[in-house]
Structures are given as C-alpha cells and as structure tokens.
Amino acid sequence: MKNFQGKVAVITGGASGLGREFANVAARLGMKLVLADVQRDALDRARDELAAQGVAVQALVCDVRKGEQVQALADAAMEAFGAVHLVFNNAGVGSGGLIWENTEADWEWVLGVNVWGVIHGVRIFTKLMLEAAARDPEFEGHIVNTASMAGLVNAPAMGVYNVSKHAVVSLSETLYQDLQLVQAPIGASVLCPYFVPTGISQSHRNRPADVRMTQGPTASQLVSQAMTDKAVTSGKVSAAEVAEVTFKAIADGQFYIYSHPSALAGVRERMEDVLAQRNPSDPYQGNPQVRDLLRAKMQAGAGSR
C-alpha cells in the first residue's frame, strides 16, 4: 500500500499507546480514521483531539472479544466512509505469572482480546477489502496485526501472553500466504514490539466484569507485574517511533516489523534450539542475576502469603 491520502484506516485499541500513535501518523498522511477502544473517556479524548485538527474521525466503544461488536465497527466504518483500506488489529492486554497459576478467567480475557480480537478483525475486514478490490481494480489495502516479541520467544512467567502472541504471529503469516495465494491487492504485516512505553502493563484497568480476577494475585503474578511495569516504562523506543516504522513497513510491503531488531538474537537462539532438537535455552544465561532475583522475589512473596 503506497498511497494513504484520503484512504480509511480502522484502528482497534486506538485510544492510547500504539493505536493512538498509529492514528497520529495516519492523520498526518491525510487518512480518514475509525477508532475503537473499550475505554470510553480515552476514546472520546482521542476523537476530539483529532477532530480539532480537521481529521475526519469516527470513534466507537468496541470489545474486540465480541464478534458482533467488531462487525458493528466494520458497519460503522462503511456507513461513514464507504470503504476500509488499512486495518490495525491492535487491541491487546497482558497477564503474567507462572503458567499453572493463571485462572480460566485469565485465559479467557487474554485470548479473547489478543487472539479472538485479531481473528474477528481478519475474518470481517478482509472480506470487506476483497469485495472492494473486486469492484475497484485500483484498490489497495493492508492489514497489520499487533503481536509481540513474545510471539517469537517464550520468556518464563508470561505464559498466557506468550501463547496469545504466538497465535497472532501464526495467524498473520497464514493471512499473508492466503492473500498471496489468491493474488489479492492486500498486504499483511505482523508487528512484534519489545518493551515500548505504552499502557499495556496496566491493561487490567479495563478488565471486564465477566472475566474479572476470581482470586488474589499469586506471588509470581505480583513479581511478573512489577518487572513488566519496570521494563515497559523504561523502554527507550517510543510508541510514536514504532508507529513511524510501521507505516514505512506498510509502504514497503514488509511483513515482519520490529521495534527492537537487537532482540532477534533471542529468536535466533530459539530457532537453533528447535533445529538442533535441544532443550530450550535459559533466557537469563547472559544475565543470571535477573533469574536469581526473580526466583528470590517469588519465594519471598510465596512465604509471606
């Protein structure tokens, strides 16, 4: 997708973090916007700020776990602008801790947003875009699914999140191959950010009542939350920078998008483990003090409960 001027972008998780920065870049490029989020106050604020700049923007509260709500988002985009050219399946949440300590509600929430949200976005918007391409030989579109470096490696105490993001990578690679198979004028990319200062480490602030925590956080979940908060807030690559890199990748037709290419060393090691049929490498072998600190804090927390 080379031309953004006058085209329509749909962004889930569009009220904050990466989604808000995608909106800023899209607006600068002259796009019309449809923003979706579950946090109404932040969504309204984003809509008002963009509208004040003269941007044509629609905003809808949307829980991407629910297919009918994603369908309503697509219907609203078509009613407002008559087409969709660029889709960011970007809404995401996080949950950590030892994998056997995650509750059914934890799994339902994280997989609901991170996986089913992307599934709904792909199955609904791809069809709309293919229909538009059938009507218009000049149509060009693109779909960006936000995964994570956690979709390419498997850090401990992040199991639910890891599973969800690996699924997004697989879904996205398959989407790319299927679009190539039918020679569609629609590109696909998977965005794999590392630690970028966004609100994802505090995503529990918007956790719905139907998947609320059914028991108090365990020691491992508390330690995982603290470490994730620190890593995310201390990230040196901003969400705005990731958004710029993402739009360049879209224009270049690039599939894999990374915020921190240096983190690919861990991906290489994992792939070498797979090919050599050896047990997974210790992710902390270069920084054993981090592993030891993590263990100590978990043991101390478990002892105080």
PLY file of the C-alpha trace (Angstrom):
ply
format ascii 1.0
element vertex 305
property float x
property float y
property float z
element edge 304
property int vertex1
property int vertex2
end_header
0.00 0.00 0.00
1.69 3.16 -1.21
-0.97 5.86 -1.19
-2.54 6.86 2.13
-4.12 10.21 1.24
-7.92 10.08 1.54
-7.94 6.39 2.47
-9.67 4.92 5.52
-7.88 3.36 8.50
-9.56 1.31 11.24
-7.60 1.03 14.49
-8.57 -1.13 17.45
-7.02 -0.15 20.74
-6.93 3.27 19.14
-7.35 5.46 22.21
-3.88 5.05 23.68
-0.41 3.59 23.23
0.49 2.29 19.80
-3.05 2.67 18.50
-3.12 6.37 19.31
0.22 6.87 17.59
-0.97 4.96 14.51
-3.85 7.44 14.42
-1.48 10.40 14.61
0.61 9.19 11.67
-2.46 8.24 9.65
-3.96 11.68 10.25
-0.75 13.39 9.14
-0.86 11.34 5.95
-4.39 12.54 5.21
-6.32 9.42 6.14
-9.85 9.16 7.50
-10.00 7.33 10.81
-12.22 4.89 12.65
-11.01 4.36 16.21
-12.17 1.58 18.52
-11.41 1.02 22.19
-13.04 -0.21 25.40
-12.03 2.86 27.42
-14.65 5.46 26.57
-13.04 8.52 28.17
-9.71 7.98 26.40
-11.52 7.19 23.15
-13.59 10.37 23.31
-10.48 12.40 24.08
-8.61 10.92 21.10
-11.57 11.58 18.80
-11.92 15.19 19.95
-8.19 15.91 19.61
-8.08 14.55 16.08
-11.32 16.24 15.02
-9.92 19.56 16.28
-7.10 19.10 13.77
-9.61 18.74 10.95
-9.36 14.95 10.71
-12.44 13.01 9.60
-12.77 10.59 12.50
-15.32 8.19 13.94
-14.96 6.56 17.36
-16.77 3.52 18.72
-16.56 1.65 22.00
-15.75 -1.91 20.96
-14.84 -5.03 22.90
-12.92 -6.95 20.24
-13.59 -10.24 22.05
-17.14 -9.98 20.71
-17.60 -10.71 17.02
-20.84 -8.75 16.85
-19.09 -5.64 18.14
-16.29 -5.92 15.58
-18.97 -6.37 12.91
-20.67 -3.21 14.18
-17.31 -1.43 13.90
-16.98 -2.53 10.28
-20.56 -1.49 9.54
-19.95 1.95 11.06
-16.79 2.41 9.00
-18.60 1.52 5.80
-21.55 3.76 6.64
-19.29 6.72 7.43
-16.70 6.40 4.68
-17.81 3.71 2.23
-14.56 1.73 2.31
-11.76 0.40 4.51
-8.19 0.34 3.23
-5.96 -0.11 6.28
-6.76 -2.15 9.39
-4.75 -2.26 12.61
-5.85 -5.23 14.72
-4.01 -3.69 17.62
-6.04 -4.05 20.84
-4.08 -6.07 23.38
-3.85 -6.93 27.07
-1.28 -8.67 29.25
-1.20 -11.11 32.15
1.78 -12.82 33.75
2.80 -15.30 36.41
3.63 -18.99 36.44
1.52 -20.61 33.74
-0.27 -23.09 36.02
-1.35 -20.24 38.31
-3.39 -18.45 35.65
-7.12 -18.92 36.09
-9.66 -19.78 33.44
-10.74 -16.13 33.55
-7.16 -15.02 32.86
-7.02 -17.24 29.79
-10.44 -16.15 28.56
-9.58 -12.47 28.90
-6.14 -12.51 27.28
-7.02 -14.93 24.49
-10.31 -13.12 23.99
-8.67 -9.78 23.30
-5.31 -10.78 21.86
-6.38 -13.72 19.71
-10.13 -13.55 19.12
-9.86 -9.79 18.59
-7.44 -10.39 15.72
-9.48 -13.33 14.42
-12.61 -11.18 14.26
-10.71 -8.32 12.64
-9.21 -10.57 9.97
-12.33 -12.53 9.12
-14.57 -9.44 8.93
-12.35 -6.78 7.38
-10.51 -8.98 4.88
-13.82 -9.88 3.25
-14.79 -6.20 3.04
-11.48 -5.34 1.43
-11.70 -8.21 -1.05
-15.18 -7.06 -2.05
-13.85 -3.53 -2.56
-10.98 -4.87 -4.66
-13.44 -6.78 -6.84
-15.31 -3.53 -7.52
-12.25 -1.32 -7.98
-9.18 -2.53 -9.90
-7.19 0.32 -8.34
-7.95 -0.76 -4.76
-5.02 -1.39 -2.42
-5.22 -2.34 1.21
-3.18 -3.59 4.13
-3.76 -5.36 7.45
-1.40 -5.01 10.42
-1.77 -7.39 13.36
-0.01 -6.40 16.56
1.78 -9.36 18.09
4.94 -9.01 20.21
8.46 -10.33 20.54
6.65 -12.66 22.97
5.16 -14.22 19.83
8.62 -15.31 18.71
10.25 -16.30 22.01
8.95 -17.74 25.28
10.04 -15.89 28.40
9.12 -17.55 31.72
6.23 -16.26 33.84
4.49 -14.84 30.75
2.74 -17.97 29.53
-0.76 -16.70 28.74
0.62 -13.68 26.92
3.20 -15.78 25.05
0.53 -18.21 23.85
-1.69 -15.39 22.62
1.06 -13.63 20.71
2.41 -16.81 19.11
-1.12 -17.36 17.83
-1.17 -13.86 16.32
2.13 -14.47 14.52
0.83 -17.75 13.09
-2.49 -16.20 12.09
-0.69 -13.31 10.40
1.75 -15.49 8.48
-1.16 -17.58 7.24
-3.11 -14.47 6.29
-0.14 -13.26 4.26
0.18 -16.59 2.47
-3.54 -16.84 1.76
-3.65 -13.31 0.31
-0.66 -14.17 -1.89
-2.36 -17.39 -2.98
-5.39 -15.54 -4.34
-3.27 -12.64 -5.65
-5.21 -10.09 -3.63
-4.11 -6.44 -3.73
-3.97 -6.51 0.05
-0.79 -6.66 2.09
-0.32 -8.05 5.58
2.18 -7.40 8.33
2.80 -8.57 11.87
4.17 -6.03 14.33
6.37 -7.51 17.06
7.27 -4.77 19.54
9.54 -5.41 22.50
9.31 -3.22 25.61
7.71 0.04 24.46
6.25 2.58 26.92
2.50 2.11 26.46
-0.35 1.30 28.82
-0.34 -2.45 28.18
1.32 -3.27 31.50
-1.71 -1.65 33.16
-4.30 -3.24 30.87
-6.07 -4.77 33.87
-7.59 -1.32 34.42
-10.07 -2.20 31.66
-10.59 -5.85 32.54
-14.32 -6.63 32.06
-16.51 -7.94 34.86
-17.25 -11.20 33.06
-13.55 -12.19 33.22
-12.64 -10.48 36.46
-9.94 -11.95 38.68
-11.52 -14.76 40.68
-8.75 -14.88 43.29
-6.00 -12.65 44.62
-2.76 -12.38 42.61
-0.12 -15.00 43.38
3.47 -14.16 44.28
4.61 -14.94 40.73
1.90 -12.72 39.24
2.85 -9.82 41.50
6.54 -10.18 40.65
5.79 -10.53 36.93
3.62 -7.40 37.04
6.34 -5.40 38.79
9.05 -6.50 36.38
6.88 -5.85 33.34
5.97 -2.39 34.63
9.65 -1.56 35.05
10.66 -2.94 31.65
7.83 -1.19 29.81
8.20 2.20 31.47
11.97 2.22 30.97
11.75 1.39 27.26
13.87 3.69 25.11
11.88 3.28 21.86
8.68 5.31 21.94
5.25 4.32 20.62
5.49 7.23 18.18
8.73 5.82 16.77
7.16 2.38 16.38
4.23 3.93 14.52
6.60 5.63 12.06
8.47 2.36 11.47
5.15 0.57 10.95
3.87 2.95 8.30
7.18 2.73 6.44
6.89 -1.05 6.50
3.35 -0.85 5.13
4.52 1.34 2.26
7.42 -1.05 1.59
5.22 -4.16 1.72
7.29 -5.53 4.63
5.74 -8.36 6.64
7.78 -8.61 9.86
8.04 -5.34 11.77
10.28 -4.99 14.84
10.71 -2.18 17.34
13.98 -3.63 18.65
15.85 -5.63 15.97
18.56 -6.41 18.55
16.03 -8.64 20.36
16.12 -11.03 17.39
19.17 -12.69 18.96
16.73 -14.49 21.26
14.65 -15.57 18.27
17.72 -16.96 16.55
18.67 -18.92 19.66
15.17 -20.37 19.92
15.17 -21.41 16.27
18.57 -23.03 16.71
17.21 -24.93 19.73
14.34 -26.19 17.58
16.55 -27.23 14.67
19.14 -28.89 16.91
16.42 -30.67 18.93
17.92 -29.37 22.14
16.06 -28.24 25.23
15.04 -24.56 25.30
17.93 -22.30 26.26
17.87 -20.34 29.50
16.77 -16.81 28.55
18.71 -15.50 31.54
22.02 -17.22 30.82
23.58 -13.88 29.95
22.04 -12.19 33.00
21.75 -14.85 35.70
21.28 -12.17 38.34
17.87 -11.38 36.83
16.79 -15.02 37.09
18.09 -15.24 40.65
16.29 -12.04 41.63
13.06 -13.30 40.05
13.29 -16.58 41.95
14.10 -14.85 45.23
11.17 -12.45 44.95
8.76 -15.26 44.10
9.95 -17.32 47.06
9.73 -14.33 49.40
6.26 -13.48 48.13
5.05 -17.05 48.46
6.37 -17.19 52.02
4.52 -14.04 53.03
1.11 -15.25 51.86
0 1
1 2
2 3
3 4
4 5
5 6
6 7
7 8
8 9
9 10
10 11
11 12
12 13
13 14
14 15
15 16
16 17
17 18
18 19
19 20
20 21
21 22
22 23
23 24
24 25
25 26
26 27
27 28
28 29
29 30
30 31
31 32
32 33
33 34
34 35
35 36
36 37
37 38
38 39
39 40
40 41
41 42
42 43
43 44
44 45
45 46
46 47
47 48
48 49
49 50
50 51
51 52
52 53
53 54
54 55
55 56
56 57
57 58
58 59
59 60
60 61
61 62
62 63
63 64
64 65
65 66
66 67
67 68
68 69
69 70
70 71
71 72
72 73
73 74
74 75
75 76
76 77
77 78
78 79
79 80
80 81
81 82
82 83
83 84
84 85
85 86
86 87
87 88
88 89
89 90
90 91
91 92
92 93
93 94
94 95
95 96
96 97
97 98
98 99
99 100
100 101
101 102
102 103
103 104
104 105
105 106
106 107
107 108
108 109
109 110
110 111
111 112
112 113
113 114
114 115
115 116
116 117
117 118
118 119
119 120
120 121
121 122
122 123
123 124
124 125
125 126
126 127
127 128
128 129
129 130
130 131
131 132
132 133
133 134
134 135
135 136
136 137
137 138
138 139
139 140
140 141
141 142
142 143
143 144
144 145
145 146
146 147
147 148
148 149
149 150
150 151
151 152
152 153
153 154
154 155
155 156
156 157
157 158
158 159
159 160
160 161
161 162
162 163
163 164
164 165
165 166
166 167
167 168
168 169
169 170
170 171
171 172
172 173
173 174
174 175
175 176
176 177
177 178
178 179
179 180
180 181
181 182
182 183
183 184
184 185
185 186
186 187
187 188
188 189
189 190
190 191
191 192
192 193
193 194
194 195
195 196
196 197
197 198
198 199
199 200
200 201
201 202
202 203
203 204
204 205
205 206
206 207
207 208
208 209
209 210
210 211
211 212
212 213
213 214
214 215
215 216
216 217
217 218
218 219
219 220
220 221
221 222
222 223
223 224
224 225
225 226
226 227
227 228
228 229
229 230
230 231
231 232
232 233
233 234
234 235
235 236
236 237
237 238
238 239
239 240
240 241
241 242
242 243
243 244
244 245
245 246
246 247
247 248
248 249
249 250
250 251
251 252
252 253
253 254
254 255
255 256
256 257
257 258
258 259
259 260
260 261
261 262
262 263
263 264
264 265
265 266
266 267
267 268
268 269
269 270
270 271
271 272
272 273
273 274
274 275
275 276
276 277
277 278
278 279
279 280
280 281
281 282
282 283
283 284
284 285
285 286
286 287
287 288
288 289
289 290
290 291
291 292
292 293
293 294
294 295
295 296
296 297
297 298
298 299
299 300
300 301
301 302
302 303
303 304
